[in-house]
Amino acid sequence: DSIRPLVRFVDGAYRVDSDTAAWLSSRTEPFAVLACAGKFRTGKSFLLNRLLDRPAGQGFGVGETVQACTRGIWLCTDFMRVGDRDVLVLDTEGIDALDAESEHDVRIFALAVMICSAFAYNSMSHLDEAAVQTLSLMTRVASSLDGGHAPVLYWVLRDFALQLVDADGNSMSHSDYLEQALAQPSSAKCATRDAIRAAFPTRHLVTLPRPHRGE
């Protein structure tokens, strides 16, 4: 199977899977690492399977129930080719699953940030304060442990159906929309947005329309 566990949470402890570690250590060519994180049941695994061009049922676990599919951190041994480099793709346990504690969420999220070169943050509909606060909390923990590592951020906004316009009705770019959301509306929220900008000096917004039948 090309889908393997990298980090498991077993009996209250985090463990790197020994077989996966041996497979990684056998790799001699350089590669980049893409990790994806976000709330559970928002299509993270499905998105990664599409990026990897995996047939139905042969990629990261997806499902249609209220239970989270991914536990810990998993990887696909089939590297994704982007330009002239190979990319190792990591799927992480979703944030705010009903049976997970917030401390566990932070640890998985922070670990993913620390070991990736590109980080995809998956959220829904529009850039709201809850998503900003969640990303800020997780990145502050990762930054405090990591000592300067700064992956590229790709904020993936699912089911996006809004018009990108500013307060005056003028069109905005995706970058403008993201930077507007990360601006400092008040002194109380400065630290939140400062943490995201510091952790991800290079950042992009990607919007995806809601899937539907038809054109």
Stockholm file with secondary structure:
# STOCKHOLM 1.0

chainA/1-215         DSIRPLVRFVDGAYRVDSDTAAWLSSRTEPFAVLACAGKFRTGKSFLLNRLLDRPAGQGFGVGETVQACTRGIWLCTDFMRVGDRDVLVLDTEGIDALDAESEHDVRIFALAVMICSAFAYNSMSHLDEAAVQTLSLMTRVASSLDGGHAPVLYWVLRDFALQLVDADGNSMSHSDYLEQALAQPSSAKCATRDAIRAAFPTRHLVTLPRPHRGE
#=GR chainA/1-215 SS CCEEEEEEEETTEEEECHHHHHHHHTCCSCCEEEEEEEBTTSSHHHHHHHHTTCCTTSSSCCCSSSSCCCCSEEEEEEEEEETTEEEEEEEECCBTCTTCCHHHHHHHHHHHHHHCSEEEEEEESSCCHHHHHHHHHHHHHHHHHHSSCCCEEEEEEESCCCCCBCTTSCBCCHHHHHHHHTSCSSGGGHHHHHHHHHHCSSEEEEECCCCCSCC
#=GC SS_cons         CCEEEEEEEETTEEEECHHHHHHHHTCCSCCEEEEEEEBTTSSHHHHHHHHTTCCTTSSSCCCSSSSCCCCSEEEEEEEEEETTEEEEEEEECCBTCTTCCHHHHHHHHHHHHHHCSEEEEEEESSCCHHHHHHHHHHHHHHHHHHSSCCCEEEEEEESCCCCCBCTTSCBCCHHHHHHHHTSCSSGGGHHHHHHHHHHCSSEEEEECCCCCSCC
//
